[in-house]
């Protein structure tokens, strides 16, 4: 553990953009990060994600710390770290997709994949509606909002026997607020890049940790965290 004098010296360097100083501060304060994140274990967030959030809060503490505060850096850092985790837990990543909808989208996608594997074709909207106890418009919204990689919503030329496209098969007037939220979510998703959509899918529909997503995408966990932060900001703008 660094003494306060060495800590302050590293903070001064970090504030000038010295990445090595930031990494050294993180390295010497892992016990502090872990002591804070332990309070939030068991709240539905993976340990790796909690640690990443703690690191983000710690880095914000470095940026915001002022020696004129007259307190030790660790005293200032603890509420900053806790605050970063609390915001995430409160906002649920700011991606307003209900747990029920996420599970339905995940189960539906697995069923579609199974159909393609077993019989070489995707199920119809009607079949999915019967299978999952939804109306056909709900199926469209569930798959469309999720932007699933295997999704009949993506088949632009799909029409039923009456020539009705998927985009036209919307639910009736009931549950208007839920419908509007899904429409806004779908529009927000469409504005993301292909890689951003994949990250959202893996994180929020496959429930992978940032570390697991990083391995799949071929980047570092820190990069995934940064990209996810930008995605969340985009969703906040769309969903406000």
C-alpha positions in Angstrom: 0.0 0.0 0.0 1.3 3.4 -0.9 1.7 6.1 1.7 -0.2 9.3 1.3 2.8 11.2 0.0 3.5 8.7 -2.8 -0.2 8.5 -3.6 -0.4 12.3 -4.0 2.6 12.3 -6.3 1.0 9.7 -8.5 -2.3 11.5 -8.6 -0.5 14.7 -9.8 1.1 12.6 -12.6 -2.2 10.9 -13.4 -3.9 14.3 -13.8 -1.4 15.2 -16.5 -2.5 12.1 -18.5 0.2 9.7 -17.2 -1.4 6.3 -17.8 1.4 4.5 -16.0 0.6 6.5 -12.9 -3.1 5.6 -13.1 -2.3 2.0 -13.5 0.1 2.1 -10.5 -2.6 3.7 -8.4 -5.1 1.1 -9.4 -2.6 -1.7 -8.7 -1.8 -0.4 -5.2 -5.4 0.1 -4.3 -7.0 -3.2 -5.3 -7.8 -4.1 -1.6 -9.7 -0.8 -1.4 -11.7 -1.5 -4.5 -12.5 -5.0 -3.3 -13.5 -3.8 0.1 -16.1 -1.5 -1.4 -17.5 -3.8 -4.1 -18.0 -6.6 -1.5 -21.0 -4.6 -0.2 -22.8 -5.1 -3.5 -22.2 -8.8 -4.1 -25.3 -10.8 -4.5 -27.3 -8.0 -6.2 -27.4 -9.6 -9.7 -24.1 -8.2 -11.0 -21.1 -10.4 -11.8 -18.0 -9.9 -9.7 -15.9 -8.9 -12.7 -18.4 -6.2 -13.6 -18.5 -4.9 -10.1 -14.7 -4.7 -10.1 -14.8 -2.8 -13.4 -17.3 -0.4 -12.0 -15.2 0.1 -9.0 -12.2 0.9 -11.2 -14.3 3.4 -13.1 -15.3 5.1 -9.9 -11.7 5.1 -8.7 -10.5 6.7 -11.9 -13.1 9.4 -11.5 -11.9 9.9 -8.0 -8.4 10.6 -9.3 -9.7 13.1 -11.8 -11.9 14.9 -9.2 -9.5 14.8 -6.2 -8.2 18.1 -4.9 -5.5 18.3 -2.3 -7.1 21.4 -0.8 -10.0 19.1 0.3 -7.9 18.3 3.3 -8.8 14.6 3.4 -6.9 11.5 2.5 -7.4 10.3 -1.1 -8.8 7.0 0.1 -11.5 8.9 2.1 -12.5 10.7 -1.0 -12.3 7.6 -3.3 -14.6 5.3 -1.3 -17.9 7.2 -1.9 -16.9 7.8 -5.5 -16.4 4.0 -6.0 -19.6 3.2 -4.2 -21.5 5.9 -6.1 -20.4 4.4 -9.5 -21.7 1.0 -8.5 -25.0 2.4 -7.0 -25.7 4.3 -10.2 -25.4 1.2 -12.2 -27.6 -0.8 -9.9 -30.2 1.9 -9.8 -30.3 2.5 -13.5 -29.8 -1.2 -14.5 -27.4 0.0 -17.1 -30.0 2.5 -18.3 -31.1 -0.1 -21.0 -34.8 -0.1 -20.4 -35.6 -3.7 -21.4 -37.6 -5.6 -18.8 -36.3 -8.8 -17.4 -39.3 -10.6 -18.8 -38.7 -9.2 -22.3 -35.0 -10.1 -22.1 -35.9 -13.7 -21.2 -38.5 -14.0 -23.9 -36.1 -12.6 -26.5 -33.4 -15.0 -25.4 -35.7 -18.1 -25.3 -37.3 -17.1 -28.7 -33.9 -16.8 -30.3 -32.8 -20.2 -29.0 -36.0 -21.7 -30.4 -35.4 -20.1 -33.8 -31.9 -21.4 -33.9 -33.2 -24.9 -33.0 -35.7 -24.8 -35.8 -33.1 -23.7 -38.3 -30.8 -26.5 -37.2 -33.6 -29.2 -37.2 -35.6 -28.3 -40.3 -33.5 -25.8 -42.2 -35.9 -22.9 -41.9 -37.0 -20.3 -39.4 -40.4 -20.5 -37.7 -43.2 -18.1 -38.8 -44.4 -15.2 -36.6 -47.6 -17.2 -36.1 -45.7 -20.3 -34.9 -43.6 -18.2 -32.4 -46.7 -16.5 -31.1 -48.4 -19.9 -30.4 -45.2 -21.3 -28.9 -44.6 -18.4 -26.5 -48.2 -17.4 -25.8 -48.0 -14.0 -27.4 -49.9 -12.1 -30.1 -48.0 -11.7 -33.3 -47.3 -8.1 -32.8 -45.6 -8.9 -29.4 -43.3 -11.4 -31.2 -42.3 -8.7 -33.7 -41.6 -6.2 -30.9 -39.6 -8.7 -28.8 -37.4 -9.7 -31.7 -37.2 -6.3 -33.3 -36.4 -4.4 -30.1 -33.7 -7.0 -29.2 -32.2 -6.9 -32.7 -31.3 -10.6 -32.3 -28.7 -11.9 -34.7 -31.1 -14.6 -35.8 -34.3 -12.7 -36.2 -37.2 -13.0 -38.6 -37.7 -9.3 -38.1 -34.6 -8.8 -40.2 -36.2 -10.5 -43.2 -37.3 -7.4 -45.0 -39.1 -9.3 -47.7 -41.1 -11.4 -45.2 -44.9 -11.2 -45.7 -47.7 -13.4 -44.5 -50.3 -15.0 -46.8 -52.2 -11.6 -46.9 -49.1 -9.7 -47.9 -48.7 -8.0 -44.5 -45.1 -7.2 -43.5 -43.8 -7.7 -40.0 -43.4 -4.0 -39.5 -47.2 -3.6 -40.0 -48.1 -6.4 -37.5 -48.3 -4.2 -34.4 -50.3 -4.8 -31.3 -53.7 -3.1 -30.7 -54.1 -0.1 -28.5 -53.7 -1.8 -25.2 -50.5 -1.4 -23.2 -49.6 1.7 -25.2 -46.8 2.8 -22.8 -45.1 -0.5 -23.1 -45.4 -0.5 -26.9 -44.1 3.1 -27.1 -41.1 2.2 -24.9 -40.3 -0.8 -27.2 -40.5 1.3 -30.3 -38.1 3.9 -28.9 -35.8 1.1 -27.8 -35.8 -0.4 -31.3 -35.1 3.0 -32.9 -32.2 3.5 -30.4 -30.8 0.1 -31.2 -30.9 0.8 -34.9 -28.7 3.9 -34.4 -25.9 1.7 -32.9 -23.1 0.3 -34.9 -23.0 -3.4 -35.7 -20.4 -4.0 -33.0 -22.3 -1.9 -30.4 -25.5 -4.0 -31.2 -23.5 -7.2 -30.7 -22.2 -6.0 -27.3 -25.7 -5.1 -26.2 -26.9 -8.5 -27.3 -24.1 -10.4 -25.5 -24.3 -8.3 -22.3 -28.1 -7.9 -21.9 -29.6 -10.8 -23.8 -27.0 -13.5 -23.3 -26.1 -12.1 -19.8 -22.3 -12.4 -20.4 -19.9 -10.4 -18.2 -17.7 -7.7 -19.7 -14.7 -10.1 -19.6 -16.6 -12.7 -21.6 -17.8 -10.2 -24.1 -14.2 -8.8 -24.4 -13.0 -12.3 -25.3 -15.7 -12.8 -27.9 -15.1 -9.4 -29.5 -11.3 -9.6 -29.3 -10.7 -6.4 -27.2 -9.9 -5.7 -23.6 -12.4 -5.6 -20.8 -11.6 -1.9 -20.3 -12.5 -1.2 -24.0 -15.8 -3.0 -23.6 -16.5 -0.9 -20.5 -15.8 2.3 -22.4 -17.9 1.2 -25.4 -20.7 0.2 -23.1 -20.6 3.5 -21.4 -21.0 5.3 -24.7 -23.9 3.0 -25.6 -25.6 3.8 -22.3 -25.2 7.5 -23.0 -26.8 7.0 -26.4 -29.7 5.1 -24.8 -30.2 7.8 -22.2 -30.5 10.4 -24.9 -33.1 8.4 -26.8 -35.1 7.2 -23.7 -35.3 10.5 -21.8 
